[in-house]
């Protein structure tokens, strides 16, 4: 049995969705950021940093979402693009970390640092701009329906998760191709099944987290 250790609204959703796209049977082991379950020694034996996802599969455990997507695509022979597209597939599969790094920084400042005195308005504004620039890279890429000419692939799963969460920090008004791409993603049956299994929202409770306004110099 494949077992996914998962927290709702995190990068483990990418693996949840990939498993649904592949039509694999699996079970979800839910966790929370707000208890000690991810710091339990038994869980740290699966994921040394105490993070999700951790995927128990094929007699071993994998704990990096990008590596898991690549492993699933390559071992199950699906969502890899064509052989000629492999360099682009790898590039975009890992471009997800460029997008995700800015989403993670914004999440830390807007949500995890509960005391406003601990937040940096400068960093929050800067990271929102950086996220927008990263999404502009996708805007330039999506000329057809998906990131690769041959069609939907694991690269779309990897990158779009950051864009989906990124909408909570930047608007897509100037990114119509990204907005249309996300609409196509939201209509996929496997995506809808993954959303249904994701669990109750634990992190993002507001639809949008605007950057702080700049305070003019006195």
PyMOL CGO cylinders between C-alpha atoms (Angstrom):
from pymol import cmd
from pymol.cgo import CYLINDER

trace = [
    CYLINDER, 0.00, 0.00, 0.00, 1.17, 3.51, -0.82, 0.3, 1, 1, 1, 1, 1, 1,
    CYLINDER, 1.17, 3.51, -0.82, 0.85, 5.88, 2.15, 0.3, 1, 1, 1, 1, 1, 1,
    CYLINDER, 0.85, 5.88, 2.15, 1.11, 9.66, 1.88, 0.3, 1, 1, 1, 1, 1, 1,
    CYLINDER, 1.11, 9.66, 1.88, 1.86, 11.68, 5.02, 0.3, 1, 1, 1, 1, 1, 1,
    CYLINDER, 1.86, 11.68, 5.02, 0.05, 14.92, 4.38, 0.3, 1, 1, 1, 1, 1, 1,
    CYLINDER, 0.05, 14.92, 4.38, -0.90, 18.32, 5.77, 0.3, 1, 1, 1, 1, 1, 1,
    CYLINDER, -0.90, 18.32, 5.77, -3.66, 20.26, 4.03, 0.3, 1, 1, 1, 1, 1, 1,
    CYLINDER, -3.66, 20.26, 4.03, -2.60, 23.29, 1.97, 0.3, 1, 1, 1, 1, 1, 1,
    CYLINDER, -2.60, 23.29, 1.97, 1.07, 22.29, 1.78, 0.3, 1, 1, 1, 1, 1, 1,
    CYLINDER, 1.07, 22.29, 1.78, 3.43, 20.96, -0.89, 0.3, 1, 1, 1, 1, 1, 1,
    CYLINDER, 3.43, 20.96, -0.89, 2.26, 17.45, -0.08, 0.3, 1, 1, 1, 1, 1, 1,
    CYLINDER, 2.26, 17.45, -0.08, -0.85, 18.38, -2.07, 0.3, 1, 1, 1, 1, 1, 1,
    CYLINDER, -0.85, 18.38, -2.07, 1.28, 18.11, -5.20, 0.3, 1, 1, 1, 1, 1, 1,
    CYLINDER, 1.28, 18.11, -5.20, 1.94, 14.44, -4.41, 0.3, 1, 1, 1, 1, 1, 1,
    CYLINDER, 1.94, 14.44, -4.41, -1.70, 13.83, -3.48, 0.3, 1, 1, 1, 1, 1, 1,
    CYLINDER, -1.70, 13.83, -3.48, -2.75, 15.24, -6.83, 0.3, 1, 1, 1, 1, 1, 1,
    CYLINDER, -2.75, 15.24, -6.83, -0.07, 13.29, -8.75, 0.3, 1, 1, 1, 1, 1, 1,
    CYLINDER, -0.07, 13.29, -8.75, -1.25, 10.05, -7.19, 0.3, 1, 1, 1, 1, 1, 1,
    CYLINDER, -1.25, 10.05, -7.19, -4.80, 10.86, -8.29, 0.3, 1, 1, 1, 1, 1, 1,
    CYLINDER, -4.80, 10.86, -8.29, -3.64, 11.69, -11.82, 0.3, 1, 1, 1, 1, 1, 1,
    CYLINDER, -3.64, 11.69, -11.82, -1.88, 8.33, -12.01, 0.3, 1, 1, 1, 1, 1, 1,
    CYLINDER, -1.88, 8.33, -12.01, -4.93, 6.48, -10.73, 0.3, 1, 1, 1, 1, 1, 1,
    CYLINDER, -4.93, 6.48, -10.73, -2.95, 4.76, -7.97, 0.3, 1, 1, 1, 1, 1, 1,
    CYLINDER, -2.95, 4.76, -7.97, -4.49, 3.34, -4.83, 0.3, 1, 1, 1, 1, 1, 1,
    CYLINDER, -4.49, 3.34, -4.83, -3.12, 5.02, -1.71, 0.3, 1, 1, 1, 1, 1, 1,
    CYLINDER, -3.12, 5.02, -1.71, -4.01, 6.06, 1.79, 0.3, 1, 1, 1, 1, 1, 1,
    CYLINDER, -4.01, 6.06, 1.79, -3.55, 9.47, 3.37, 0.3, 1, 1, 1, 1, 1, 1,
    CYLINDER, -3.55, 9.47, 3.37, -2.03, 9.81, 6.84, 0.3, 1, 1, 1, 1, 1, 1,
    CYLINDER, -2.03, 9.81, 6.84, -3.09, 13.30, 7.97, 0.3, 1, 1, 1, 1, 1, 1,
    CYLINDER, -3.09, 13.30, 7.97, -0.88, 15.46, 10.16, 0.3, 1, 1, 1, 1, 1, 1,
    CYLINDER, -0.88, 15.46, 10.16, -0.96, 19.00, 11.54, 0.3, 1, 1, 1, 1, 1, 1,
    CYLINDER, -0.96, 19.00, 11.54, 1.56, 21.80, 11.86, 0.3, 1, 1, 1, 1, 1, 1,
    CYLINDER, 1.56, 21.80, 11.86, -0.03, 22.77, 15.15, 0.3, 1, 1, 1, 1, 1, 1,
    CYLINDER, -0.03, 22.77, 15.15, 0.62, 19.67, 17.22, 0.3, 1, 1, 1, 1, 1, 1,
    CYLINDER, 0.62, 19.67, 17.22, 3.81, 17.69, 17.81, 0.3, 1, 1, 1, 1, 1, 1,
    CYLINDER, 3.81, 17.69, 17.81, 3.13, 14.86, 15.35, 0.3, 1, 1, 1, 1, 1, 1,
    CYLINDER, 3.13, 14.86, 15.35, 5.74, 16.01, 12.83, 0.3, 1, 1, 1, 1, 1, 1,
    CYLINDER, 5.74, 16.01, 12.83, 8.37, 16.11, 15.58, 0.3, 1, 1, 1, 1, 1, 1,
    CYLINDER, 8.37, 16.11, 15.58, 7.64, 12.60, 16.81, 0.3, 1, 1, 1, 1, 1, 1,
    CYLINDER, 7.64, 12.60, 16.81, 10.75, 10.37, 16.49, 0.3, 1, 1, 1, 1, 1, 1,
    CYLINDER, 10.75, 10.37, 16.49, 8.74, 7.86, 14.46, 0.3, 1, 1, 1, 1, 1, 1,
    CYLINDER, 8.74, 7.86, 14.46, 7.88, 10.53, 11.90, 0.3, 1, 1, 1, 1, 1, 1,
    CYLINDER, 7.88, 10.53, 11.90, 11.39, 12.00, 11.87, 0.3, 1, 1, 1, 1, 1, 1,
    CYLINDER, 11.39, 12.00, 11.87, 12.59, 8.55, 10.82, 0.3, 1, 1, 1, 1, 1, 1,
    CYLINDER, 12.59, 8.55, 10.82, 10.49, 9.03, 7.68, 0.3, 1, 1, 1, 1, 1, 1,
    CYLINDER, 10.49, 9.03, 7.68, 11.20, 12.72, 7.06, 0.3, 1, 1, 1, 1, 1, 1,
    CYLINDER, 11.20, 12.72, 7.06, 14.38, 13.98, 8.76, 0.3, 1, 1, 1, 1, 1, 1,
    CYLINDER, 14.38, 13.98, 8.76, 13.34, 17.65, 8.70, 0.3, 1, 1, 1, 1, 1, 1,
    CYLINDER, 13.34, 17.65, 8.70, 9.92, 16.84, 10.15, 0.3, 1, 1, 1, 1, 1, 1,
    CYLINDER, 9.92, 16.84, 10.15, 8.04, 18.10, 7.10, 0.3, 1, 1, 1, 1, 1, 1,
    CYLINDER, 8.04, 18.10, 7.10, 5.51, 16.83, 4.62, 0.3, 1, 1, 1, 1, 1, 1,
    CYLINDER, 5.51, 16.83, 4.62, 5.22, 15.10, 2.31, 0.3, 1, 1, 1, 1, 1, 1,
    CYLINDER, 5.22, 15.10, 2.31, 6.63, 11.73, 3.17, 0.3, 1, 1, 1, 1, 1, 1,
    CYLINDER, 6.63, 11.73, 3.17, 5.58, 8.97, 0.80, 0.3, 1, 1, 1, 1, 1, 1,
    CYLINDER, 5.58, 8.97, 0.80, 5.89, 5.30, 1.72, 0.3, 1, 1, 1, 1, 1, 1,
    CYLINDER, 5.89, 5.30, 1.72, 6.13, 3.45, -1.58, 0.3, 1, 1, 1, 1, 1, 1,
    CYLINDER, 6.13, 3.45, -1.58, 7.94, 0.51, -3.16, 0.3, 1, 1, 1, 1, 1, 1,
    CYLINDER, 7.94, 0.51, -3.16, 9.43, -0.58, 0.16, 0.3, 1, 1, 1, 1, 1, 1,
    CYLINDER, 9.43, -0.58, 0.16, 11.01, 2.76, 1.00, 0.3, 1, 1, 1, 1, 1, 1,
    CYLINDER, 11.01, 2.76, 1.00, 10.13, 6.33, 1.96, 0.3, 1, 1, 1, 1, 1, 1,
    CYLINDER, 10.13, 6.33, 1.96, 10.69, 9.51, -0.07, 0.3, 1, 1, 1, 1, 1, 1,
    CYLINDER, 10.69, 9.51, -0.07, 10.41, 12.93, 1.56, 0.3, 1, 1, 1, 1, 1, 1,
    CYLINDER, 10.41, 12.93, 1.56, 11.04, 15.68, -1.04, 0.3, 1, 1, 1, 1, 1, 1,
    CYLINDER, 11.04, 15.68, -1.04, 7.98, 16.60, -3.09, 0.3, 1, 1, 1, 1, 1, 1,
    CYLINDER, 7.98, 16.60, -3.09, 9.91, 17.40, -6.28, 0.3, 1, 1, 1, 1, 1, 1,
    CYLINDER, 9.91, 17.40, -6.28, 11.84, 14.13, -6.08, 0.3, 1, 1, 1, 1, 1, 1,
    CYLINDER, 11.84, 14.13, -6.08, 8.60, 12.25, -5.39, 0.3, 1, 1, 1, 1, 1, 1,
    CYLINDER, 8.60, 12.25, -5.39, 6.90, 13.71, -8.47, 0.3, 1, 1, 1, 1, 1, 1,
    CYLINDER, 6.90, 13.71, -8.47, 9.88, 12.80, -10.63, 0.3, 1, 1, 1, 1, 1, 1,
    CYLINDER, 9.88, 12.80, -10.63, 10.07, 9.29, -9.14, 0.3, 1, 1, 1, 1, 1, 1,
    CYLINDER, 10.07, 9.29, -9.14, 6.36, 8.65, -9.66, 0.3, 1, 1, 1, 1, 1, 1,
    CYLINDER, 6.36, 8.65, -9.66, 6.44, 9.94, -13.23, 0.3, 1, 1, 1, 1, 1, 1,
    CYLINDER, 6.44, 9.94, -13.23, 9.49, 7.91, -14.17, 0.3, 1, 1, 1, 1, 1, 1,
    CYLINDER, 9.49, 7.91, -14.17, 8.61, 4.66, -12.39, 0.3, 1, 1, 1, 1, 1, 1,
    CYLINDER, 8.61, 4.66, -12.39, 4.97, 4.71, -13.48, 0.3, 1, 1, 1, 1, 1, 1,
    CYLINDER, 4.97, 4.71, -13.48, 5.77, 5.85, -17.02, 0.3, 1, 1, 1, 1, 1, 1,
    CYLINDER, 5.77, 5.85, -17.02, 3.39, 8.78, -17.15, 0.3, 1, 1, 1, 1, 1, 1,
    CYLINDER, 3.39, 8.78, -17.15, 3.28, 12.59, -17.20, 0.3, 1, 1, 1, 1, 1, 1,
    CYLINDER, 3.28, 12.59, -17.20, 6.93, 12.90, -18.27, 0.3, 1, 1, 1, 1, 1, 1,
    CYLINDER, 6.93, 12.90, -18.27, 6.47, 14.64, -21.61, 0.3, 1, 1, 1, 1, 1, 1,
    CYLINDER, 6.47, 14.64, -21.61, 8.25, 13.33, -24.69, 0.3, 1, 1, 1, 1, 1, 1,
    CYLINDER, 8.25, 13.33, -24.69, 11.91, 12.26, -24.70, 0.3, 1, 1, 1, 1, 1, 1,
    CYLINDER, 11.91, 12.26, -24.70, 12.75, 15.41, -26.66, 0.3, 1, 1, 1, 1, 1, 1,
    CYLINDER, 12.75, 15.41, -26.66, 11.06, 17.53, -23.98, 0.3, 1, 1, 1, 1, 1, 1,
    CYLINDER, 11.06, 17.53, -23.98, 12.97, 16.00, -21.07, 0.3, 1, 1, 1, 1, 1, 1,
    CYLINDER, 12.97, 16.00, -21.07, 15.29, 19.02, -20.49, 0.3, 1, 1, 1, 1, 1, 1,
    CYLINDER, 15.29, 19.02, -20.49, 12.28, 21.36, -20.43, 0.3, 1, 1, 1, 1, 1, 1,
    CYLINDER, 12.28, 21.36, -20.43, 10.33, 18.91, -18.27, 0.3, 1, 1, 1, 1, 1, 1,
    CYLINDER, 10.33, 18.91, -18.27, 13.12, 18.80, -15.70, 0.3, 1, 1, 1, 1, 1, 1,
    CYLINDER, 13.12, 18.80, -15.70, 13.58, 22.57, -15.82, 0.3, 1, 1, 1, 1, 1, 1,
    CYLINDER, 13.58, 22.57, -15.82, 9.93, 23.30, -15.15, 0.3, 1, 1, 1, 1, 1, 1,
    CYLINDER, 9.93, 23.30, -15.15, 9.52, 20.48, -12.65, 0.3, 1, 1, 1, 1, 1, 1,
    CYLINDER, 9.52, 20.48, -12.65, 12.13, 22.21, -10.51, 0.3, 1, 1, 1, 1, 1, 1,
    CYLINDER, 12.13, 22.21, -10.51, 11.05, 25.76, -11.33, 0.3, 1, 1, 1, 1, 1, 1,
    CYLINDER, 11.05, 25.76, -11.33, 8.39, 24.95, -8.77, 0.3, 1, 1, 1, 1, 1, 1,
    CYLINDER, 8.39, 24.95, -8.77, 10.98, 25.61, -6.07, 0.3, 1, 1, 1, 1, 1, 1,
    CYLINDER, 10.98, 25.61, -6.07, 11.59, 29.13, -7.40, 0.3, 1, 1, 1, 1, 1, 1,
    CYLINDER, 11.59, 29.13, -7.40, 7.89, 29.89, -7.07, 0.3, 1, 1, 1, 1, 1, 1,
    CYLINDER, 7.89, 29.89, -7.07, 7.57, 27.97, -3.82, 0.3, 1, 1, 1, 1, 1, 1,
    CYLINDER, 7.57, 27.97, -3.82, 10.42, 29.78, -2.08, 0.3, 1, 1, 1, 1, 1, 1,
    CYLINDER, 10.42, 29.78, -2.08, 8.64, 33.13, -2.41, 0.3, 1, 1, 1, 1, 1, 1,
    CYLINDER, 8.64, 33.13, -2.41, 5.30, 31.61, -1.37, 0.3, 1, 1, 1, 1, 1, 1,
    CYLINDER, 5.30, 31.61, -1.37, 7.00, 30.12, 1.70, 0.3, 1, 1, 1, 1, 1, 1,
    CYLINDER, 7.00, 30.12, 1.70, 8.54, 33.45, 2.71, 0.3, 1, 1, 1, 1, 1, 1,
    CYLINDER, 8.54, 33.45, 2.71, 5.21, 35.23, 2.32, 0.3, 1, 1, 1, 1, 1, 1,
    CYLINDER, 5.21, 35.23, 2.32, 3.45, 32.52, 4.30, 0.3, 1, 1, 1, 1, 1, 1,
    CYLINDER, 3.45, 32.52, 4.30, 6.01, 32.86, 7.08, 0.3, 1, 1, 1, 1, 1, 1,
    CYLINDER, 6.01, 32.86, 7.08, 5.56, 36.62, 7.37, 0.3, 1, 1, 1, 1, 1, 1,
    CYLINDER, 5.56, 36.62, 7.37, 1.81, 36.91, 6.84, 0.3, 1, 1, 1, 1, 1, 1,
    CYLINDER, 1.81, 36.91, 6.84, 0.67, 33.85, 8.77, 0.3, 1, 1, 1, 1, 1, 1,
    CYLINDER, 0.67, 33.85, 8.77, 3.27, 32.00, 10.82, 0.3, 1, 1, 1, 1, 1, 1,
    CYLINDER, 3.27, 32.00, 10.82, 4.71, 35.08, 12.51, 0.3, 1, 1, 1, 1, 1, 1,
    CYLINDER, 4.71, 35.08, 12.51, 1.62, 35.88, 14.53, 0.3, 1, 1, 1, 1, 1, 1,
    CYLINDER, 1.62, 35.88, 14.53, 3.14, 38.90, 16.29, 0.3, 1, 1, 1, 1, 1, 1,
    CYLINDER, 3.14, 38.90, 16.29, 3.13, 41.83, 13.81, 0.3, 1, 1, 1, 1, 1, 1,
    CYLINDER, 3.13, 41.83, 13.81, 6.26, 43.19, 15.48, 0.3, 1, 1, 1, 1, 1, 1,
    CYLINDER, 6.26, 43.19, 15.48, 8.17, 40.16, 14.17, 0.3, 1, 1, 1, 1, 1, 1,
    CYLINDER, 8.17, 40.16, 14.17, 7.21, 40.80, 10.55, 0.3, 1, 1, 1, 1, 1, 1,
    CYLINDER, 7.21, 40.80, 10.55, 9.21, 42.83, 8.04, 0.3, 1, 1, 1, 1, 1, 1,
    CYLINDER, 9.21, 42.83, 8.04, 6.96, 44.97, 5.82, 0.3, 1, 1, 1, 1, 1, 1,
    CYLINDER, 6.96, 44.97, 5.82, 9.92, 45.48, 3.49, 0.3, 1, 1, 1, 1, 1, 1,
    CYLINDER, 9.92, 45.48, 3.49, 10.44, 41.74, 3.06, 0.3, 1, 1, 1, 1, 1, 1,
    CYLINDER, 10.44, 41.74, 3.06, 6.69, 41.20, 2.57, 0.3, 1, 1, 1, 1, 1, 1,
    CYLINDER, 6.69, 41.20, 2.57, 6.55, 43.78, -0.23, 0.3, 1, 1, 1, 1, 1, 1,
    CYLINDER, 6.55, 43.78, -0.23, 9.78, 42.51, -1.78, 0.3, 1, 1, 1, 1, 1, 1,
    CYLINDER, 9.78, 42.51, -1.78, 8.70, 38.87, -1.76, 0.3, 1, 1, 1, 1, 1, 1,
    CYLINDER, 8.70, 38.87, -1.76, 5.33, 39.74, -3.30, 0.3, 1, 1, 1, 1, 1, 1,
    CYLINDER, 5.33, 39.74, -3.30, 7.18, 41.44, -6.17, 0.3, 1, 1, 1, 1, 1, 1,
    CYLINDER, 7.18, 41.44, -6.17, 9.55, 38.49, -6.52, 0.3, 1, 1, 1, 1, 1, 1,
    CYLINDER, 9.55, 38.49, -6.52, 6.63, 36.07, -6.61, 0.3, 1, 1, 1, 1, 1, 1,
    CYLINDER, 6.63, 36.07, -6.61, 4.95, 38.17, -9.29, 0.3, 1, 1, 1, 1, 1, 1,
    CYLINDER, 4.95, 38.17, -9.29, 8.16, 38.07, -11.35, 0.3, 1, 1, 1, 1, 1, 1,
    CYLINDER, 8.16, 38.07, -11.35, 8.33, 34.28, -10.99, 0.3, 1, 1, 1, 1, 1, 1,
    CYLINDER, 8.33, 34.28, -10.99, 4.73, 34.00, -12.17, 0.3, 1, 1, 1, 1, 1, 1,
    CYLINDER, 4.73, 34.00, -12.17, 5.56, 36.26, -15.12, 0.3, 1, 1, 1, 1, 1, 1,
    CYLINDER, 5.56, 36.26, -15.12, 8.01, 33.55, -16.19, 0.3, 1, 1, 1, 1, 1, 1,
    CYLINDER, 8.01, 33.55, -16.19, 5.08, 31.14, -16.41, 0.3, 1, 1, 1, 1, 1, 1,
    CYLINDER, 5.08, 31.14, -16.41, 3.04, 33.74, -18.28, 0.3, 1, 1, 1, 1, 1, 1,
    CYLINDER, 3.04, 33.74, -18.28, 5.71, 33.88, -20.98, 0.3, 1, 1, 1, 1, 1, 1,
    CYLINDER, 5.71, 33.88, -20.98, 5.90, 30.08, -21.17, 0.3, 1, 1, 1, 1, 1, 1,
    CYLINDER, 5.90, 30.08, -21.17, 2.24, 29.05, -21.39, 0.3, 1, 1, 1, 1, 1, 1,
    CYLINDER, 2.24, 29.05, -21.39, 1.56, 29.61, -25.07, 0.3, 1, 1, 1, 1, 1, 1,
    CYLINDER, 1.56, 29.61, -25.07, -0.69, 26.53, -25.38, 0.3, 1, 1, 1, 1, 1, 1,
    CYLINDER, -0.69, 26.53, -25.38, -2.72, 24.81, -22.71, 0.3, 1, 1, 1, 1, 1, 1,
    CYLINDER, -2.72, 24.81, -22.71, 0.18, 23.47, -20.62, 0.3, 1, 1, 1, 1, 1, 1,
    CYLINDER, 0.18, 23.47, -20.62, 3.87, 24.03, -19.91, 0.3, 1, 1, 1, 1, 1, 1,
    CYLINDER, 3.87, 24.03, -19.91, 4.98, 21.43, -22.47, 0.3, 1, 1, 1, 1, 1, 1,
    CYLINDER, 4.98, 21.43, -22.47, 3.79, 21.34, -26.09, 0.3, 1, 1, 1, 1, 1, 1,
    CYLINDER, 3.79, 21.34, -26.09, 2.92, 17.64, -25.80, 0.3, 1, 1, 1, 1, 1, 1,
    CYLINDER, 2.92, 17.64, -25.80, 0.38, 18.25, -23.06, 0.3, 1, 1, 1, 1, 1, 1,
    CYLINDER, 0.38, 18.25, -23.06, -0.23, 18.07, -19.32, 0.3, 1, 1, 1, 1, 1, 1,
    CYLINDER, -0.23, 18.07, -19.32, 2.65, 16.68, -17.27, 0.3, 1, 1, 1, 1, 1, 1,
    CYLINDER, 2.65, 16.68, -17.27, 4.09, 16.47, -13.77, 0.3, 1, 1, 1, 1, 1, 1,
    CYLINDER, 4.09, 16.47, -13.77, 5.68, 19.86, -14.44, 0.3, 1, 1, 1, 1, 1, 1,
    CYLINDER, 5.68, 19.86, -14.44, 2.22, 21.44, -14.44, 0.3, 1, 1, 1, 1, 1, 1,
    CYLINDER, 2.22, 21.44, -14.44, 1.48, 19.77, -11.11, 0.3, 1, 1, 1, 1, 1, 1,
    CYLINDER, 1.48, 19.77, -11.11, 4.76, 20.93, -9.58, 0.3, 1, 1, 1, 1, 1, 1,
    CYLINDER, 4.76, 20.93, -9.58, 4.59, 24.55, -10.70, 0.3, 1, 1, 1, 1, 1, 1,
    CYLINDER, 4.59, 24.55, -10.70, 0.87, 25.20, -10.45, 0.3, 1, 1, 1, 1, 1, 1,
    CYLINDER, 0.87, 25.20, -10.45, 0.64, 24.43, -6.75, 0.3, 1, 1, 1, 1, 1, 1,
    CYLINDER, 0.64, 24.43, -6.75, 2.83, 27.47, -6.01, 0.3, 1, 1, 1, 1, 1, 1,
    CYLINDER, 2.83, 27.47, -6.01, 0.80, 29.58, -8.43, 0.3, 1, 1, 1, 1, 1, 1,
    CYLINDER, 0.80, 29.58, -8.43, -2.47, 28.46, -6.85, 0.3, 1, 1, 1, 1, 1, 1,
    CYLINDER, -2.47, 28.46, -6.85, -1.29, 29.43, -3.38, 0.3, 1, 1, 1, 1, 1, 1,
    CYLINDER, -1.29, 29.43, -3.38, 0.49, 32.47, -4.82, 0.3, 1, 1, 1, 1, 1, 1,
    CYLINDER, 0.49, 32.47, -4.82, -2.88, 33.96, -5.77, 0.3, 1, 1, 1, 1, 1, 1,
    CYLINDER, -2.88, 33.96, -5.77, -3.36, 34.64, -2.07, 0.3, 1, 1, 1, 1, 1, 1,
    CYLINDER, -3.36, 34.64, -2.07, -0.44, 37.10, -2.17, 0.3, 1, 1, 1, 1, 1, 1,
    CYLINDER, -0.44, 37.10, -2.17, -0.45, 38.60, -5.68, 0.3, 1, 1, 1, 1, 1, 1,
    CYLINDER, -0.45, 38.60, -5.68, -3.25, 39.23, -8.15, 0.3, 1, 1, 1, 1, 1, 1,
    CYLINDER, -3.25, 39.23, -8.15, -3.30, 37.70, -11.62, 0.3, 1, 1, 1, 1, 1, 1,
    CYLINDER, -3.30, 37.70, -11.62, -4.79, 40.77, -13.32, 0.3, 1, 1, 1, 1, 1, 1,
    CYLINDER, -4.79, 40.77, -13.32, -1.70, 41.18, -15.52, 0.3, 1, 1, 1, 1, 1, 1,
    CYLINDER, -1.70, 41.18, -15.52, -1.18, 37.43, -16.00, 0.3, 1, 1, 1, 1, 1, 1,
    CYLINDER, -1.18, 37.43, -16.00, -4.12, 36.23, -18.14, 0.3, 1, 1, 1, 1, 1, 1,
    CYLINDER, -4.12, 36.23, -18.14, -2.32, 33.12, -19.42, 0.3, 1, 1, 1, 1, 1, 1,
    CYLINDER, -2.32, 33.12, -19.42, -1.50, 32.02, -15.88, 0.3, 1, 1, 1, 1, 1, 1,
    CYLINDER, -1.50, 32.02, -15.88, -5.11, 32.63, -14.84, 0.3, 1, 1, 1, 1, 1, 1,
    CYLINDER, -5.11, 32.63, -14.84, -6.43, 30.55, -17.77, 0.3, 1, 1, 1, 1, 1, 1,
    CYLINDER, -6.43, 30.55, -17.77, -3.89, 27.81, -17.06, 0.3, 1, 1, 1, 1, 1, 1,
    CYLINDER, -3.89, 27.81, -17.06, -5.06, 27.62, -13.45, 0.3, 1, 1, 1, 1, 1, 1,
    CYLINDER, -5.06, 27.62, -13.45, -8.68, 27.47, -14.62, 0.3, 1, 1, 1, 1, 1, 1,
    CYLINDER, -8.68, 27.47, -14.62, -7.83, 24.45, -16.80, 0.3, 1, 1, 1, 1, 1, 1,
    CYLINDER, -7.83, 24.45, -16.80, -6.06, 22.84, -13.87, 0.3, 1, 1, 1, 1, 1, 1,
    CYLINDER, -6.06, 22.84, -13.87, -9.01, 23.43, -11.56, 0.3, 1, 1, 1, 1, 1, 1,
    CYLINDER, -9.01, 23.43, -11.56, -11.27, 21.60, -14.04, 0.3, 1, 1, 1, 1, 1, 1,
    CYLINDER, -11.27, 21.60, -14.04, -9.21, 18.39, -14.09, 0.3, 1, 1, 1, 1, 1, 1,
    CYLINDER, -9.21, 18.39, -14.09, -11.07, 15.46, -12.46, 0.3, 1, 1, 1, 1, 1, 1,
    CYLINDER, -11.07, 15.46, -12.46, -7.93, 14.26, -10.65, 0.3, 1, 1, 1, 1, 1, 1,
    CYLINDER, -7.93, 14.26, -10.65, -7.34, 17.75, -9.26, 0.3, 1, 1, 1, 1, 1, 1,
    CYLINDER, -7.34, 17.75, -9.26, -10.91, 17.86, -7.96, 0.3, 1, 1, 1, 1, 1, 1,
    CYLINDER, -10.91, 17.86, -7.96, -10.49, 14.44, -6.33, 0.3, 1, 1, 1, 1, 1, 1,
    CYLINDER, -10.49, 14.44, -6.33, -7.27, 15.65, -4.69, 0.3, 1, 1, 1, 1, 1, 1,
    CYLINDER, -7.27, 15.65, -4.69, -8.99, 18.79, -3.39, 0.3, 1, 1, 1, 1, 1, 1,
    CYLINDER, -8.99, 18.79, -3.39, -11.70, 16.61, -1.86, 0.3, 1, 1, 1, 1, 1, 1,
    CYLINDER, -11.70, 16.61, -1.86, -9.04, 14.57, -0.02, 0.3, 1, 1, 1, 1, 1, 1,
    CYLINDER, -9.04, 14.57, -0.02, -6.85, 17.54, 0.95, 0.3, 1, 1, 1, 1, 1, 1,
    CYLINDER, -6.85, 17.54, 0.95, -8.56, 18.17, 4.29, 0.3, 1, 1, 1, 1, 1, 1,
    CYLINDER, -8.56, 18.17, 4.29, -9.76, 21.22, 6.16, 0.3, 1, 1, 1, 1, 1, 1,
    CYLINDER, -9.76, 21.22, 6.16, -7.79, 24.46, 5.73, 0.3, 1, 1, 1, 1, 1, 1,
    CYLINDER, -7.79, 24.46, 5.73, -5.10, 24.78, 8.38, 0.3, 1, 1, 1, 1, 1, 1,
    CYLINDER, -5.10, 24.78, 8.38, -2.89, 27.56, 7.05, 0.3, 1, 1, 1, 1, 1, 1,
    CYLINDER, -2.89, 27.56, 7.05, -4.55, 29.94, 4.60, 0.3, 1, 1, 1, 1, 1, 1,
    CYLINDER, -4.55, 29.94, 4.60, -7.82, 31.15, 6.14, 0.3, 1, 1, 1, 1, 1, 1,
    CYLINDER, -7.82, 31.15, 6.14, -8.11, 34.40, 4.16, 0.3, 1, 1, 1, 1, 1, 1,
    CYLINDER, -8.11, 34.40, 4.16, -8.61, 34.58, 0.38, 0.3, 1, 1, 1, 1, 1, 1,
    CYLINDER, -8.61, 34.58, 0.38, -5.95, 37.29, -0.02, 0.3, 1, 1, 1, 1, 1, 1,
    CYLINDER, -5.95, 37.29, -0.02, -3.05, 38.66, 2.02, 0.3, 1, 1, 1, 1, 1, 1,
    CYLINDER, -3.05, 38.66, 2.02, -2.07, 42.07, 0.61, 0.3, 1, 1, 1, 1, 1, 1,
    CYLINDER, -2.07, 42.07, 0.61, 1.43, 43.42, 1.12, 0.3, 1, 1, 1, 1, 1, 1,
    CYLINDER, 1.43, 43.42, 1.12, 1.72, 46.19, 3.69, 0.3, 1, 1, 1, 1, 1, 1,
    CYLINDER, 1.72, 46.19, 3.69, 1.50, 49.70, 2.30, 0.3, 1, 1, 1, 1, 1, 1,
    CYLINDER, 1.50, 49.70, 2.30, 4.69, 51.72, 2.32, 0.3, 1, 1, 1, 1, 1, 1,
    CYLINDER, 4.69, 51.72, 2.32, 4.76, 54.35, 5.00, 0.3, 1, 1, 1, 1, 1, 1,
    CYLINDER, 4.76, 54.35, 5.00, 5.94, 57.70, 3.60, 0.3, 1, 1, 1, 1, 1, 1,
    CYLINDER, 5.94, 57.70, 3.60, 8.94, 59.23, 5.32, 0.3, 1, 1, 1, 1, 1, 1,
    CYLINDER, 8.94, 59.23, 5.32, 7.98, 61.78, 7.90, 0.3, 1, 1, 1, 1, 1, 1,
]
cmd.load_cgo(trace, "trace")
